[in-house]
């Protein structure tokens, strides 16, 4: 159980990256949705012991992340959004090294374990290649492998499937949900579908704070019968935006549509649509004050 | 383009680091200017000195040029702005032009700051009242502007365009380092090339900064020329500048036209990579045990260190650096492993010194660069974003980088050894002394490497900017020693990073006693940097930081437990070792900075100056008992003197000044006519004591005086203390006190500073009747009797002048008793080491047998024949031409290589082991300096010991110039033209290039007091020319008369340079007397050259050649100004030559078809000569017998 209480962080340039964040996250997959610059990465780094907070607490089971970072690191698996590698070292050597660091001391076990892991991320045949010569997708898979070493109890993955093809993405999702059976897994993303498919719990994060937290389906359902769609002309967008609570504007077969939130049918030409999590997501980041 | 240009400018001007660069560029020349010091007759702010400051600055400025010019295009790559930027409507050329000129403008602003800094520095220096810093001339803008333009601007353009180009095309920081290092190599190699006559011409092309080319241009300039000539694009300097400027332009144009957006964006081509196609079968998850123990931590540390180490050594640039370093080290070893152009044997002790000398700069640069890389690696490759969240301790993260760097240091140390062994093997020398290799490299180099990397690592951890970090390290590395030495004038090794106590390696003495001090000082620096590294660990960046404040807060919180313990441990150890070293260097031993020793000398002169020229006792007989303790490096001496009052007035006091180099030397007992004396004046600081005699010593009366002294060494010192060594002691009669006071401070600036009268001359004029009675070498005696009993450790042989009367062993010591057969001047030496003795016999013309002995290290058997030949030839020459050798023994005795000289005492010549014993004379064409120097030293038995110079101006030429003359004649007879060539050419070069270093106006030969280049090199040139035109026999007859008149002080006065001059002048025919005057009394330079030469075939098959030579002879005054251009006729050689003849032994000599000495009038002289064969070259003074600053134009090709 990861519990975050009253977490605050302000950067020297005045940006409030974390604004009194409170979260309780239990075993299973937890989705973290939020727009760019919302502070997701700051939150993840802070949980992953890589960044200090101005105030607040993070506890994972009995471990205080700020005072016992080394204890947390032992049970942590972390895949950052943007990371690099030692270019002159092979994947096998590096993973072997990381396995050692993660406390896998038996040499034979470690070897088999690393081989298995490489196989799982489909890198086995490239294991002797220097990391510097990996393509972007291969590097991402290496990142996944290193995050999974040592059966972590807390897994934090930041945009993990960026750069992966659909096949690799599925493979990774399966891996992740397997692990989610007895670990806390935090998945940061802005792909709403991933959250629906994988997560039992989620939060929407915006401007440094948790906007809303709950089960994806339940959250989505709160907007049932309250989302309406209309086909409009391009030049009308601004008018509608000022008059209605526009959740999103999008194109379908070249026609421009808007989705609007309203308690009842908002007007002529609007039709009720089967709403989904995406609508809820837009709804919550547009109107944080109403939740 | 304008937009990009302005963007670049604004970008730079918005960044604070730009102002730091500009400030440093101002500060360095400013400090160099303020503290520039001239100890010669050159003005402190002469155009030459100012140019020198800009030259030094060019090297430092490389960093800033790189930081500004290397990155503008790279920035677009690094910040990933390139992709978008290049889609804007800007042409590629405009993009490059804008970026380049924007950056170059910033660099130029930095250069202007440097120029202003130099101006400010020198003006400030001139305003301060510091007579010891030399004299200043008025401010001259052009003295600053020209070097600014020709050095800074030119260099920044070349370096700027090079770095700009490298980064534009390679987009990798290591390439920048590589470029910088190549330029460094260029400068250091060009400096090396400049030091040898055969290779100096190359330095013009190799030197990217123009410093060596400038030095080459001004090599033969006089002080006056250095003072008045503004830097201009002329001659060799112009060639160099234009060459490198054009190269810069070429690179720039190349970049401009070759650059394309497409090329820039395309990523590197894929390398061939290993692939294993075997697939894993099972996917069942293996359950593993996790365990986080102490042992596991250590293994993690080791494993991460390995990764870090591999990340360094697998970097191609690292490999390239190592290869370049090895090549440069090989080159520098080759250049240094020679003396006078003759190669030395590749002994291991030479290898360790030269190889490390060649590679040290590289190793340091590599360690500094890779320390920076190690600090920044996981940040710049972004590994830290996940790695720092792994369960690895901060200590492991931190230490792994240091361990990997120590691994690199070990690698570099081993490379030193490898290069040495390769060099030896390549030269067919297989006597590898592995123990010496390991000891030297791991006790001297390795600790320095470790402290360098720790320091660099610490700085880089603190300073989060790579360029700035590198620069600060360099400043600490180079700047602090300069600051401490030059500005504060302190030579305390505890204050200058990496300094240790000095030492040297010798075949006789091995590492000697020097390793102890070096060990403690090395430990001191390792502990110092270890303390820094321990403190640095709390500043190690892990994860992300948002502010310096946060970093500091975290550092504070990390500073606890083990970190505090380690820091305190290092600090405590550092302080303890520092205190122990200080106790040894400063308390047990004596170390004074130059200022305080100057002050001591000045104070002494004020107090004791009144004793100068006062009558004092002189020695007529000495029986010395010398006990040399080689283990503790001490001496006990007892001298039983018979002294006389040589004056006309009674003497009632005796002054004794201790001159022995060992600081702790004491007079323990003084007994005068059986009565023990105590000093009434004791100055233990200056080591001068004055005793009152119980009753006055009446004129011409004698007395018995017994003096006992003790010299002791303690612990380790900053002094090499070479007088007494474990194996190879060599000291002279200074073990006994001097009986007169003499001034010790001769530099006029320092004299002025301490309120002493300036000296125009150091010695009295030749008319001074007191000085005429003073023996130049030691005025405490005229000629005297001498006997010595020396004891030393059993197994060593001790030697003093005279014949060996008796030798015996007593307990564990060996005793040797020597007695001089005849009277000699008061100038004796004592030597002790383990020797083999090579013996031979020379029979004098009268039939007297003289024993020849060469005392040498058992390792040095190779060149003994050269020494013995030199002894025989010189004994023969001097005995036949002047006077028979007066003793029955003559010896050469080797001493350790702390200095390279030989010194002739009566019958006994101590000789440095590096002065011929380890030379490789296997190539006949190489100059045999063992023979040459031996002939010179033997000649001193006559010129120095039989005829001793008086203590007057110029008199030393009787000793040195005549010894040179004899050795030159010996060479002429033994080796012919080739021997003379090997002598005259370097003599000419040395004389001409040292003229500007005169700290007084340049004296004529007759008046020379301190210029070695005058009494050796100019003297030998003059004497060679005189015997060439007047005849060797005539000169020798004159010298024989001179010797007979002045030998053994029989005349009651010692000889002067005037007496020597007259001896030659009197035997010279009238028509040639001008040559004697020119040589002795004037400063004369010839400017001879061949104007043109044409030949045609005559009908009879012979060749008629018409050639015109121009002869010019200029008289200079003593400041180097032109005084007079001679309009009279002069005797000069002219000739026509065929192709050089190379003999079977590989020796090349000239092949004259026509060669005659002619009276040439000033200006052009044309000759038409018929020869049987077709001449290839025409020449004026083709053998360079005359002093001529441009000897290259003396021989020119004959056209058909």
Interface residues (C-beta under 8 A of the other chain):
Chain A: X9 X11 X12 X45 X48 X49 X50 X51 X52 X70 X73 X74 X76 X78 X79 X80 X82 X83 X84 X85 X86 X87 X88 X89 X93 X94 X97 X98 X100 X101 X102 X103 X104 X105 X106 X109 X110 X112 X113 X115 X116 X118 X119 X120 X124 X125 X126 X127 X128 X129 X130 X133 X143 X146 X147 X150 X151
Chain B: X270 X271 X273 X274 X275 X276 X277 X278 X279 X280 X282 X283 X284 X285 X286 X288 X289 X290 X291 X292 X293 X296 X299 X300 X303 X304 X307 X310 X311 X314 X315 X377 X381 X382 X383 X385 X386 X388 X389 X390 X391 X392 X393 X542 X543 X544 X545 X546 X547 X550 X554
